[in-house]
Amino acid sequence: MTVSLTDALAAYRNAANAIGNQGSEPAKEGGADFSNLVKDAIGTAANTMARGETLSAQSVAGKAELTDVVTAVTSAELTLQTVVAVRDRVISAYQEIMRMPI
């Protein structure tokens, strides 16, 4: 399964909109908003991965439904691919900035 960059960006845009709709007023500091967005995205990714692992372990013990396990593992896989795609783009952007002449 491959994840395109546009799908990853759309997922993060939706997450940002969901987070932005929680408060009625925009934050006064742009840096704080971005850091909170990244922090929340990382927390959500970690929770998704942990849920996949937990349901996989429960499945081995015979305590979880197969459909729940498949859904959780697929979600964890998609989350991991999204995180890797974003990481690669951040590294690429950093390298491009470092190549810029001063």
C-alpha positions, 0 to 999 in steps of 0.5 A: 500500500502506498500513500501519496504526499497529497493524501498525507497532507490532506490528512494533516490538514484535516487534523489541523482543521479539527484542532483549529475548530476546538477553540473559537479564537485563533492563537496569538502566537503562530509558533505555539499553534504549529508546535501544538499541531505537531505535538498532537499529531505525534500523540495521535500517531503513537496512540494509533500504533499502540492500539494496533499493537494492543489489539494484535496481542489480544488477537493472539490471546483470542480476546479480540475480533479479527475485523477490529484487529485488521482495522487497527493494524491497517490504521497503524500501517497508514499512520506509519507511512504518513509519518515517514512521508512527512519526515522525508519531506521535512528532511528534504526541505531542510537539505534544500535550505542548507544548500541555499547560498548565504 
